[in-house]
Every structure is written in structure tokens, then in C-alpha cells.
């Protein structure tokens, strides 16, 4: 009986993943896509850790839903052609019940650093010391929460559990496709002049994992890839955090390129 329940509950997810893998092979692309669409911004979970200088002046931006930013009116990013990524700080969500291995935290910050370097390198040289023309990038990861893999597995084993889970996000005020046990991570970021220490811009965002996510604007294949990627990532403790890091890295590079006049 237990085997039958497992088969019934998992059939939809496994069938979808198999279809996506087949489509990926046919197009010679990553079958699960980039992964950056399996998290969603949640403005109701934005943090105020004290890392930024003035949270009251942050405001929603037109270029990404959920992100809040501020920048100096006289900011001229074109003055900077190099970037220094400072050592990142990490804080767990208050009342976090899960024990976190310190090695995991180092692995995550190393991953984010590498992701940011990869995204920025095409337009700006990444350096290790401050100096003229060097933009300082300061990052604090706040309210870090891993996915509860045990709860994710349990939800999958329940017959028709995916139907209830898929709608639980909107029902609880979370992003569509998310569930209460999925990973969550917030970012507070500063851009500073590396020599003077002048704060040039500040931003914050919170990303929530989505187990049942579909990016409909990407077409049928893209939506299926996002869905499959979200489903697979729900069984890994830190997969959603890495998805969020890649999304923030790409967005940072995109915005700097736009401000420097080298991108759209």
C-alpha cells in the first residue's frame, strides 16, 4: 500500500521531469534550465538587520519586482571600472530551529562570491584591494533558512499532496508555488567608494523557494523546466539559496552595466 501511495504521489513530478529531460536532450540545452526562476521575491519578508545605513529611504524599483533600493542622485558609476567584493556576513533567521553546519555557511558564501565574480567579470575587473576607480560591494545575507528536506519528502509521499502544496503559497501570503518548509534567504547590499567609504547605493531583497514554480512567459518548455527545477531543488537543503545567489549576481551585473552605459 505504501508503495502504491508513493507511486501515485510522485507520478506527476517524475513524469514532468522525464519530459523536461527529453526536451533538453532534443535542444542540447540544460534540461532543468538556469534555476534562477525557482525563487520569488517576497517583499513581506524584507529584513532590517542594521547593515544598511537608512532603511527609510529604500523604495521599490521599476526593474525588478520586490527589490527595494536607494542611490545617490549624483551617482556616476562610470567612474568605476573595477570592483572589490568584501567578505560577506551571514545571519540566520531568528528562532531558527535547524542546526546549521558552519562548513555549509562557508560553502554558501564561497559559492555566492564565485557567482558574483563570474557575473561581473565581463564588464569590470574584480580586485582584492581598494583604490581609485574601485567600487566596493558589501553584502549581508540575512534570515538564512535551509529547506526542510524531511518535510518536503513527507509532503511528496502524501497522495495528491502536490495539489495542496501547490496552492499553499498564496493561501499563506507567500509567493505562488512555495510552501512553509522551503528555503528562504534575504540580502542587504551596499555599493561604496572603496577609498572614501562613501555610500553610493543600497538595496535589499528576500527570495523564497518555489517547489511548484512555472515561468509562463518562457513558453511551454521554459515553464516545464522551471517547474522541474523547483521540484528537484526542494529535496536539497541549500539549492534555493544558490538559486537566489545566481539571480542576485545576474541582476547586480545587469544594473551596473545599465548605469555605466554598457548594457540595456
Buried (B, 14 or more C-beta within 10 A) or exposed (E): EEEEBBEBBBEBBEEBBEBBBEBBEEEEEEBBBBBBBBBBBBEEBBBEBEBBEEBEEBEEBEEBEBBBBBBEEEEEBEEBBBBBBBEBBBBBBEEEEEEBEEEBBEEBBEBBBEBBBBBBEEBBEBBEEBEEBBBBBBBBBBBBBBBBBEBBEEBBBBEEBBEEBBBBBEEEEBBBBBBEBBBBBBBBBBBBBBEEEEBBBBBBBBBBBBBBBBBEEBEEBBBBBBBBBBBBBBBBBBBBBBBBBBBBBBBBBBBBBEBBEEEE
